[in-house]
Amino acid sequence: MLPHLATQAARYDATTHRLHAYTPQGEALCFETPAELTQAIADQRVYASHAVAIAGILLALHHGVARMHYDPGVMIPDVLRTTTPSLLAQTVHQQLQRIDRAHERTARLAQELLTDDDVVTLVDHDGLLATVIHRQLQREASAPRAHLTRHHTWSPAQQATVVLWQAPIHGDGQIAPALFQHLTELLSHQVLGYVLAPHGPQTDPAPADARLCPTAVITSRGIYRADRVSRYLHDSDIGGDMIPLQ
């Protein structure tokens, strides 16, 4: 069974200088060089790729690589670029713990939007948040049925009533055109679609062809309208501009 914690999905062994991770199918992976790691993430062969990429900073340090050349979509916290080498292991562990806290809160809020007779599709390329939500639903005797899909696809044949889709969103509420088309299709089939953004919106400007997200955004601090998701950056907990749950 795949781990549901970032701190378990990515582990750097300082003795052997190897990074341990998993495939989406649960098979163990071991990386000895930064090049192996970056290629595996680019090829989508790594489960919990965000957590693994963060832990990979320690592998890079051992090999004297100043900056890991991940794909542009892999977000590395700025603090890991500036932390002194002696404190880097501690900072990496703190960042992985931060992921776990954000995922747990986001999953709990997402579950509150579901009813017992829902059929839920979880779309998560990274895989870790979907695993957290799935485990939460399994603990409830009357929880809705859930289907996990790793790739960014959905079709009416899946018979979902709710789709929870982890995807990047910008501070103005805009998303990539491809995801906008998917979410629009969901609405046309009367399927509820929510964007999962545990760490809130991205701070970089949206691409010129981005579109406004037509659904709610579930974060670790609350559930926001798309055009209000920038409030996440100022809220310390549940914000005042949430979509009411009742």
N, C-alpha and C positions, 0 to 999 in steps of 0.2 A: 504494500500500500504506500502511495506517495505521501511524504511528510506534508503537513499543513502549516509548518512554521518555517520562516525564512532562515532562522538560525540552525535548522536541521537540514534544509534543502541545499545549503551551500556551506562547506566547511574546509577551511585551509589548515593543513597540517604543517606547522612550523618546523617539525622535526624532519619530515621527508620532503618538505617544500612542494607538496602536491595539493591540488584543489579537488575536492570530492563533490560530486553533484549527481543528478539523475537525468535520465531521458524521460520524455512524457509518458513512456510505457512503464516506468519504474525501474529500469535497469541502471546499475551503478556506472558512473563515469569517473574518470580520473584524468586530470590535466597536469602536465608537467611544464608546459611553456605557455606564455601569453598568446602566442600565435595559434596554438591548438584551441585555446579557449575562445578567442575572438572568432575563429572560423566556425566553431560549433554553434555559437550563438547566432552568427549570420545565417547558418544553414538551418536554424530553428530545430536543432537537435537537443536542446537543453530545457529541462523543466525549471520553472522559477528563474527565468533568465535574468530578471532584474536583480534578484538577490545574488545570483551567481556572478553577475558582472561586478557587483560591489565587492564581494569577497575576492574577486580576481585582482583587485588592486594590490592585495598582499602578494599574490604570485608575481605581479609586475615588479613590485619592490625588490623581491629576491633576485630577479633577472636584470635589475637596473634599468627598467623601462619607465620613463618618466610619465608617460601618458598612454593609456590603453586606447587602441584605435578601434573602438566599437562602432557599430552602425549608428548613424545619426539619431535613430529612434531610441537608443539605449541611454537613459538619463542617469548620470552619475552625480550625486550631491557635490556641490562645490566644496564643502568642507573637506572632502577626501582629496581634493587637489592641493590643499594648503596645510594639512596636518603634518606635523613633523614625523619622520619615520618611527621614532621611539613610541609615539602615541597612536600610530596608525591602526594597529590591531585592535586596540580598545575602541577607537572611533568606528571602525568597520562593524564591530559587534553591536555598538549602539545604533548604528544605522539599520542593521538587520532587525533589531528589536523594535525600532520605529516602524518598520514595515509591518511587523506582526501586530502591533497595536492598531495601526491604521486599518489593516485588513479585518481585524476582529470587530472594530466599531462599524466599519462599512457594511460588513456582512450582517451585523445585528440590525442596522437600519433597513437594509434591503429586505430582510425577513419580515419586518413589520409591515411591508407593503403587500405581502402575499396572503392569499386566503387558502384554506385547506384544499379546495378543489382546483387550484391553479396547476398548470403544467408548465414548468419553468425550464427554459433553455439558458445555460450559462455559456457565454462566448468570451473566452479569455485566452489570448495567444500565449501569455506567460504561464497560465495554468494555476498559479498558487492561490489567487483570490477565489477562483472557482472552486478549488478544493476546500477552502475554508467555509464557503457558503454551503457547499454540498454536505459537509460534515455537520454543520449546524442543523440543516434540514433533517438529516438522518437521526439526530437525537430527539426529534419531536415525533411522537406517535402519530399525530394527525397532520404531519407536514405535507406540503404539496410534492408531487413527483418532479424530479429534476433530471435534466439531460445536460451533460457537459460536452462542449465541442471546443477544440483547441483553435481551429481555424476561423477566420472572420467570415463565416457564411451562415446563412439561415434560409430556409425555404418553407413555404406553407405546409409541405408534407410532414414537417416535424410536429404539427398540431399543438404548438405552444400557445399558452394564453398570456405569458409574460416572458420577455427576453431581457436578461441582465447582461449588459455588454461592456466589458472593460475596454476603454479606449481613451486616448488623450483628448482633452478639450482645452480650448484657450480661454483666457480671462474674460473675453467678450462673449463667451458662450458658443463660439463657432467650432465646428469639427471638420474633418476631412470630407471632401465630396463623396467618396465611396461609402463612408459610414452614413452620411446624410441620406444617400439613396436607399441603403438598407433600412434605416429607421423609418423613412417615408413608406417603404413597402410594408413594414410591420403595421403602421397605422392604417394602410389601405385594407389590410386583412383583419382589422380590429384586434390586433395584438398589441398589448402594452409593451413599450420598450424604454428601458432606463439605461443611461450611461453610468458606469461605475468608474469613479476617479478618486480612489482612496486618499491621495495626497493633494487633491484639489487641482486647479487649472494650471496649465503651463504658463510661464511668464513671458515667453518669447512671442513675438507678433504672429498672428494667424496668417497662413498663406493667402494670396490674393483670391484663390478660387475656393476658399473655405466657405461653409454655409452655416447658418444658425441652427443649432440643435433643437428639434421640435419636442424633445422630451425632458423629463427631470434628470438631474444629475445627483447621484448618491455619493457622498464623500464621507470621510471619517468624522467630520464636524457637523454634518447635517445634510438634508435633502434640499437642493436649490433649484429654482427655475434656471434655465440655461443662461438667460440674460442677467442673472444675479449671482452667478457662480463665483465671480471675482470677490464677493463678500467673504468667501472662505479664507482669504488671506488675512482678514481682520478679525475673524471670529476665533475665540479661544476654545469654544466648545460648540454646542448646538446654536446656530445663528438665528437671528430673528426674521430672516427672509426665507424660511423654509416653506416648502409646500406642505400644507396640513395633512396629517396622516389620517384624520377622521373626516 
